[in-house]
C-alpha cells in the first residue's frame, strides 16, 4: 500500500453493530442476536507464522508458489468453494508477475455477499529500512500481508464450525505490494484484475472489508479517508462492533490518513469498501512498514484478537 498526503483528524459517529439499518428497539435487537464465535488469537498467530516460515512471498518465487497452494487448500479444508484466479500482470518496472487471487465462498447461494480480503504477497524490497544495505532485500511481511491473511484464515475456521447464514467471500489477493511511489496505479494489481475479470459471471460484492497491517503491537485503527468518503455506514457499523466487543481503545473513532490500497480498486468498481489498517494520523504507518523489521517479533496476538473478534461480531450480526 502507498501512503498519500491527506491527513485529517475529526470525530465521527457510530451506528449499530453489523446491521445496515438502525432504529430497532433494544428488545427486538436482543431477540435477533445470535451467539458469536470466540476468535482464537493463538490460532491466527500460528497462521501468520506459517506464512512467514515459507519465506518472503514475492511473486515468481518458490515461497510465493508454496503459499498460494497452502492458502487454497486451507480454504477448501474449511468447506469453501475455492477459485484460483491466475493472471500474468505487468509491474511498473516491466517485470511480469505470475499472480494468483484465491477466492473462497461460504454459502455461495446467498445473493447478499460480504467480501473480506487481505493481500498475501510481500514487498520485494525493504525500501523504508534505516539500514541502506538491507533496502534491496525482500521483507518477511509478517504484519504487511500475513497478519490480515492469518485473521481471515481463523475467521474461515470459525465459519466452518458455525454457519453465519449469510454469504461470505474470502479473497487472498496477490500483487498488492509490487508498486512504486512514482506511480499510484502500480499498486494493488491483483485487486485490479479481480474487479476487471469477475471470477464468476454476475458476481458483485454487496460490501467489502480489507485487512492490512492488522497485527502490529499496540496497533490502533483510525477511519481511513477513502473508506469514510465512500462507505461511511459500513465503517461506522464495523467500528460499532469493535466498541461492542470491548475494543474501542483499538478502533479509534476519528479519521486518520488516506491510503492507496486494495479497497480503492473496489470503490472504483462501485463496491462499498473500507480498509482496516494501522495508520496513525500523527506518525504514519507501523514503524516496521517496508523494512526488515516486519517479522514475527513485531506481531501482537492481542491485536489479531481485536480485529478478528470485531469481524466475527460484524459477520454474525448481519
Buried (B, 14 or more C-beta within 10 A) or exposed (E): BBBBEBBBEEEBEBBBBBBEEEEEEEEEBEEEEEEBBEBBBEBBBBBBBBBBEBBBBBBEBEBBBBBBEBBBEBBEEBBBBBBBBEBEBEBBEEEEBBBBBBBBBBBBEBEEBBBBBBBBBBBBBBBBBEEEEBBEBBBBBBBBBBBBBBBBBBBBBBBBEEEBEBBBBBBBBBBBBBBBEEEEEBBBBBBBBBBEEEBEEEBEBBBBBBBBBBBBBEBBBBBBBBBBBBBBBBBBBBBBBBBBBEBBEBBBBEBBBBBBBBBBBBBBBEBBBBBBBBBBBEEBBBBBBBBBBBBBEBBBBBBBBBBBBBBBBBBBBB
